[in-house]
Amino acid sequence: MKKLSIVLFASTAMLAACGDGYSDPASIPLDPISQQLVGKRLVSTGMTLHLQEGNRMAGRAGPSGDVNIDGAWQIREGKFCRTISEPVQMVGTECQDISIDGETATLVGRDGPTTFIIEDS
């Protein structure tokens, strides 16, 4: 039994020493699309989205900008996936095709394409 304990301890110590280099989630490298969007503001007619670090998303929508948007975002398999928690009429998750050309990002969702200007926040 003592020999088994020593082997298990040594194996655990070796695995801990190897590590993946990413024990801190903030140290995980961003994919190329996220690198272009994190910390930016996406502006389109009737909508502004702030894409924050930690996958948080906040913004405003509507003709007067009077509708608050709160949620999360991430890039999954090359698509822009957003989960909106408010307003109620927009709640849900949708993954949209995304293309970035210079300072513009085009998202293609259920209602067709929407082009945003990418600005510094």
CORKA-V475338 format. One record per residue. N is the residue number from 1. RES is the residue in one small letter. SS is DSSP state (helix for helix, strand for strand, loop for the rest). PHI is phi in whole degrees, 0 to 359 (999 if undefined). D_CENTER is the distance of its C-alpha to the mean C-alpha in Angstrom with 1 decimal. Layout:
N|RES|SS|PHI|D_CENTER  N|RES|SS|PHI|D_CENTER
//
This chain:
1|m|loop|999|47.7  2|k|helix|296|47.5  3|k|helix|296|46.8  4|l|helix|297|43.9  5|s|helix|298|42.4  6|i|helix|294|42.7  7|v|helix|296|41.0  8|l|helix|297|38.1  9|f|helix|298|37.7  10|a|helix|297|37.9  11|s|helix|296|35.3  12|t|helix|297|32.9  13|a|helix|297|33.5  14|m|helix|294|33.0  15|l|helix|296|29.6  16|a|helix|296|28.5  17|a|helix|291|29.8  18|c|helix|291|28.0  19|g|loop|52|24.5  20|d|loop|255|21.4  21|g|loop|80|20.8  22|y|loop|235|17.5  23|s|loop|295|18.9  24|d|loop|260|16.7  25|p|helix|306|12.9  26|a|helix|292|12.5  27|s|helix|271|14.7  28|i|loop|290|12.7  29|p|loop|296|12.5  30|l|loop|280|9.4  31|d|loop|290|10.0  32|p|helix|301|11.9  33|i|helix|290|9.6  34|s|helix|300|6.8  35|q|helix|303|10.0  36|q|helix|280|11.3  37|l|helix|250|8.7  38|v|loop|297|7.7  39|g|loop|80|10.5  40|k|strand|254|11.7  41|r|strand|244|13.1  42|l|strand|257|13.3  43|v|strand|238|16.9  44|s|strand|222|18.8  45|t|loop|300|22.0  46|g|loop|80|21.6  47|m|strand|205|17.9  48|t|strand|228|15.9  49|l|strand|238|12.2  50|h|strand|257|11.1  51|l|strand|263|7.5  52|q|loop|267|8.1  53|e|helix|299|7.8  54|g|helix|76|7.2  55|n|helix|65|4.0  56|r|strand|275|7.0  57|m|strand|223|8.1  58|a|strand|217|11.8  59|g|strand|181|14.4  60|r|strand|221|17.8  61|a|strand|216|19.3  62|g|loop|99|22.9  63|p|loop|303|25.9  64|s|loop|257|26.4  65|g|loop|67|22.9  66|d|loop|263|24.0  67|v|strand|252|21.3  68|n|strand|282|18.6  69|i|strand|244|15.1  70|d|strand|223|13.0  71|g|strand|174|10.0  72|a|strand|222|6.5  73|w|strand|216|3.6  74|q|strand|194|2.3  75|i|strand|261|5.5  76|r|strand|234|8.5  77|e|loop|51|11.9  78|g|loop|80|11.3  79|k|strand|250|10.1  80|f|strand|276|7.6  81|c|strand|251|7.2  82|r|strand|231|7.5  83|t|strand|241|9.6  84|i|strand|261|12.1  85|s|strand|257|14.5  86|e|strand|202|16.8  87|p|loop|282|18.9  88|v|helix|306|20.7  89|q|helix|291|21.3  90|m|helix|246|17.6  91|v|loop|301|16.6  92|g|strand|139|14.9  93|t|strand|245|12.2  94|e|strand|214|12.4  95|c|strand|255|11.1  96|q|strand|239|12.4  97|d|strand|298|13.9  98|i|strand|225|12.8  99|s|strand|226|15.2  100|i|strand|240|15.3  101|d|strand|228|18.8  102|g|loop|65|19.5  103|e|loop|260|18.4  104|t|strand|233|17.5  105|a|strand|235|14.6  106|t|strand|247|15.9  107|l|strand|253|14.1  108|v|strand|246|16.5  109|g|strand|246|16.4  110|r|loop|304|19.3  111|d|loop|265|21.1  112|g|strand|98|20.9  113|p|strand|281|19.3  114|t|strand|229|18.1  115|t|strand|258|18.1  116|f|strand|242|16.4  117|i|strand|274|17.7  118|i|strand|267|15.2  119|e|strand|237|16.7  120|d|strand|291|16.4  121|s|loop|283|15.7
//
